[in-house]
Each structure stands twice: as structure tokens, then as C-alpha cells.
Amino acid sequence: MSRLLLIRHGRSAWNAERRIQGWADPPLDEVGRAQARHIAERLRAEQPLKLYTSPLQRAAETAEIIGRALGAPVVVDDRLKEHGVGDLEGLTWEEVVDQYPDLAQRWDQGDEEITIPGEEEFDSFRARVTATCDEIAAHHTEQAVGIVTHGGVLSAYLNHLIGLPGRFSPFRFPNCSLSVVQVNSTRPRILLLSDVCHLGGEI
């Protein structure tokens, strides 16, 4: 069976400003780099064979810090990048409410028929995420591997695992949180969800 170590990237400059990121490419800030060093220490016991990462620099830099600490190779996979959310990228939620009040209201109501101007079509996003994670698991039977990616990617994949078909998710993934999924030939099991105990209270 495969053991997928699912890691959300460390804090970026836009996370600190509470800006929507999507395909935008802000770097980690100093807190994010410290978070990456902390999760690297947490992962020593897991001994991941390799790390797969989104190409966006907030994820790629997180993976590089972890890989350097653990001596694990890093593989960049474009399919692990975040959901592109078009015109919302770079905005705070307050700016979304001001500029797109109807969209914001429908989002708050969990309206699955919502569309975002300029977004990557959601079903296509979900399909690429699930296919990529399933492929990684299939290539690493009896091995632990890390996947360093984004909150939207992790939400889409875990929704898929538990059979939730829509855009909205009950899951939340703090920066540099760790989730663990065990994948076998019958049914995947979520062993750990959104754990941040390795970060301590200071970050």
C-alpha cells in the first residue's frame, strides 16, 4: 500500500495579507520558510522516498526546504498547481464582496452552480488533481511519498476520497499542515488530517 504525505505549502506573502492566490505566484515569507523547516523535522520519521510538488513557488520552495533537510529528491508536477480562480486572484475577501457582491453571497451560501470569471473549469481541475494523486499512489506501492501542494488541491482530493462531488469542502488545511492517506487496492484511509502540532505555538 502507498502512504501519501499531503503537505500544504508554507505561508506566503499573500497568505499573510489574506489574498486569494490561485495561479498567482507569491513567494514564501520568513514565517513560511520556518514552517517548512519545522515540517521537515516532523517528516524524518516518515522517510519519504521523494517529494512531488506544484510548480508554484510557494509550494516548490516548501518542497525544496523539506527535500534538502531529508535528502529526498523533488519532482515538479504542473498538475499539482492550485485551482486557477481568474479575476479573484490577488483580491482579499473584502474586495471580492465589494467588487462581486452576488458571487460572494452565492459562495457564502455554498451554491454549487457558481462560476468565477476567468476560472479554470472546476470539474477539469478536480479531474487533474485526482488523476495525479492516484497516479502517484500507483507508482509508489509500499512506499511513503510527499505531495507538497495547495489547499484547493488537497480539498479536491480528499473530497474525492470520501465521495463528495462538489466544489465546497468540509476540510481546512493550514499552512504546512500534514495529512496522511493510506492507499491500497480496496479503499483509501485518511490516517491524519490537517495536523500542525509540529509548528508549535510560535508560528
C-alpha positions as CSV (number, residue, x, y, z in Angstrom):
1,M,0.0,0.0,0.0
2,S,1.1,3.6,-0.6
3,R,1.4,6.2,2.1
4,L,0.8,9.7,0.8
5,L,2.1,12.6,2.9
6,L,-0.1,15.5,1.9
7,I,1.5,18.9,2.8
8,R,0.1,22.3,2.2
9,H,2.8,24.9,1.4
10,G,4.2,27.3,4.0
11,R,2.8,30.8,4.5
12,S,3.3,33.1,1.5
13,A,3.3,36.9,1.4
14,W,-0.2,36.8,0.2
15,N,-1.4,34.4,2.9
16,A,-0.2,36.9,5.4
17,E,-2.3,39.6,3.6
18,R,-5.2,37.2,3.2
19,R,-5.2,37.5,-0.6
20,I,-6.6,34.8,-2.9
21,Q,-3.8,33.2,-4.7
22,G,-4.9,30.6,-7.3
23,W,-2.3,30.5,-10.1
24,A,-0.7,33.7,-8.9
25,D,2.8,33.1,-7.7
26,P,3.8,34.9,-4.5
27,P,6.8,33.5,-2.6
28,L,7.0,32.2,0.9
29,D,7.7,34.7,3.6
30,E,10.0,34.2,6.5
31,V,7.3,32.5,8.6
32,G,6.6,30.2,5.7
33,R,10.2,29.2,5.4
34,A,10.3,28.5,9.2
35,Q,7.2,26.4,8.8
36,A,8.8,24.3,6.1
37,R,11.9,23.6,8.3
38,H,9.5,22.5,11.1
39,I,7.6,20.1,8.9
40,A,10.8,18.7,7.5
41,E,11.8,17.6,11.0
42,R,8.3,16.1,11.5
43,L,8.8,14.1,8.3
44,R,12.1,12.5,9.3
45,A,10.2,9.6,10.9
46,E,8.2,9.0,7.7
47,Q,11.3,8.9,5.4
48,P,9.5,9.8,2.2
49,L,11.2,8.3,-0.9
50,K,10.6,11.5,-2.8
51,L,8.6,14.7,-2.9
52,Y,6.2,15.8,-5.6
53,T,5.4,19.5,-5.8
54,S,3.3,22.1,-7.6
55,P,5.5,24.4,-9.7
56,L,4.2,27.5,-8.0
57,Q,7.0,28.9,-5.9
58,R,5.2,28.8,-2.5
59,A,4.9,25.0,-2.9
60,A,8.2,24.4,-4.7
61,E,10.2,26.3,-2.1
62,T,8.5,24.4,0.7
63,A,9.4,21.2,-1.1
64,E,13.0,22.3,-1.6
65,I,13.4,23.1,2.0
66,I,12.0,19.7,3.1
67,G,13.9,17.8,0.4
68,R,17.2,19.4,1.3
69,A,16.7,18.6,5.0
70,L,15.7,14.9,4.3
71,G,17.9,14.2,1.3
72,A,14.8,13.4,-0.7
73,P,14.6,14.3,-4.4
74,V,11.9,16.8,-5.5
75,V,9.8,16.2,-8.6
76,V,7.9,19.2,-10.0
77,D,4.5,18.3,-11.5
78,D,2.4,21.0,-13.1
79,R,-0.8,19.1,-12.4
80,L,-0.4,19.8,-8.7
81,K,-0.8,23.5,-9.1
82,E,-3.7,25.3,-7.4
83,H,-7.2,25.8,-8.9
84,G,-7.0,28.9,-11.1
85,V,-9.6,31.4,-9.9
86,G,-9.3,34.0,-12.6
87,D,-10.5,37.5,-11.7
88,L,-10.4,36.8,-7.9
89,E,-6.7,36.2,-7.8
90,G,-4.9,38.9,-5.8
91,L,-8.1,40.1,-4.0
92,T,-8.9,39.9,-0.4
93,W,-12.4,38.6,0.5
94,E,-13.5,42.1,1.4
95,E,-12.5,43.2,-2.1
96,V,-14.5,40.3,-3.5
97,V,-17.5,41.3,-1.6
98,D,-17.2,44.8,-2.8
99,Q,-16.5,44.0,-6.5
100,Y,-18.5,40.8,-6.9
101,P,-21.3,41.0,-4.3
102,D,-23.6,38.4,-6.0
103,L,-20.8,35.9,-6.4
104,A,-19.7,36.5,-2.7
105,Q,-23.2,35.9,-1.5
106,R,-23.7,32.7,-3.5
107,W,-20.3,31.5,-2.3
108,D,-21.3,32.0,1.3
109,Q,-24.4,30.0,0.6
110,G,-22.5,27.1,-0.8
111,D,-24.1,27.4,-4.3
112,E,-22.6,24.6,-6.4
113,E,-23.7,26.4,-9.6
114,I,-21.4,29.3,-9.0
115,T,-18.9,30.3,-11.7
116,I,-15.9,32.6,-11.2
117,P,-15.0,35.0,-14.1
118,G,-11.9,33.6,-15.8
119,E,-11.5,30.5,-13.6
120,E,-10.2,27.1,-14.5
121,E,-13.3,24.9,-15.1
122,F,-13.8,23.2,-11.7
123,D,-14.5,19.7,-13.0
124,S,-11.3,19.8,-15.1
125,F,-9.4,20.9,-12.0
126,R,-10.8,18.1,-9.9
127,A,-10.1,15.6,-12.6
128,R,-6.5,16.6,-12.9
129,V,-5.9,16.5,-9.2
130,T,-7.5,13.1,-8.6
131,A,-5.8,11.6,-11.6
132,T,-2.4,12.9,-10.5
133,C,-2.7,11.8,-6.9
134,D,-4.0,8.4,-7.9
135,E,-1.1,8.0,-10.4
136,I,1.5,8.9,-7.7
137,A,0.0,6.4,-5.4
138,A,0.0,3.7,-8.1
139,H,3.7,4.3,-8.8
140,H,4.7,4.0,-5.1
141,T,3.2,0.9,-3.7
142,E,4.7,0.0,-0.3
143,Q,6.4,3.4,-0.2
144,A,5.8,6.8,1.5
145,V,5.9,9.8,-0.7
146,G,5.3,13.5,-0.1
147,I,3.0,15.7,-2.1
148,V,3.5,19.4,-1.5
149,T,0.7,21.4,-2.9
150,H,-2.2,23.8,-2.1
151,G,-5.4,23.9,0.0
152,G,-7.7,23.7,-3.0
153,V,-5.8,20.7,-4.4
154,L,-6.0,18.9,-1.0
155,S,-9.7,19.7,-0.6
156,A,-10.5,18.3,-4.1
157,Y,-8.5,15.1,-3.5
158,L,-10.0,14.4,-0.1
159,N,-13.5,15.2,-1.3
160,H,-12.9,12.6,-4.0
161,L,-11.7,10.0,-1.4
162,I,-14.9,10.4,0.7
163,G,-17.3,10.7,-2.3
164,L,-18.2,14.4,-2.1
165,P,-18.7,15.6,-5.7
166,G,-18.9,19.4,-5.4
167,R,-16.7,22.4,-5.2
168,F,-17.2,23.0,-1.5
169,S,-15.3,21.0,1.1
170,P,-15.6,20.4,4.9
171,F,-11.8,20.3,5.1
172,R,-9.4,23.1,6.0
173,F,-5.6,22.9,5.6
174,P,-3.5,25.4,7.5
175,N,-0.1,26.3,6.0
176,C,2.4,23.5,6.4
177,S,-0.2,21.1,7.8
178,L,0.3,17.4,7.3
179,S,-2.4,14.9,6.3
180,V,-1.7,11.2,5.7
181,V,-3.6,8.9,3.3
182,Q,-3.0,5.2,3.1
183,V,-3.9,3.9,-0.4
184,N,-4.5,0.2,-1.0
185,S,-6.3,-1.9,-3.6
186,T,-9.6,-1.7,-1.8
187,R,-10.3,1.6,0.0
188,P,-8.1,4.6,0.8
189,R,-7.9,5.6,4.5
190,I,-7.3,9.1,5.9
191,L,-5.0,8.4,8.8
192,L,-4.1,12.0,9.7
193,L,-5.9,15.3,8.8
194,S,-4.6,18.8,8.8
195,D,-2.1,18.3,11.7
196,V,0.0,21.3,12.7
197,C,1.5,20.1,16.1
198,H,5.0,20.3,14.6
199,L,4.6,24.0,14.1
200,G,4.3,24.8,17.8
201,G,2.6,27.9,19.2
202,E,5.0,30.4,17.9
203,I,4.1,30.2,14.2
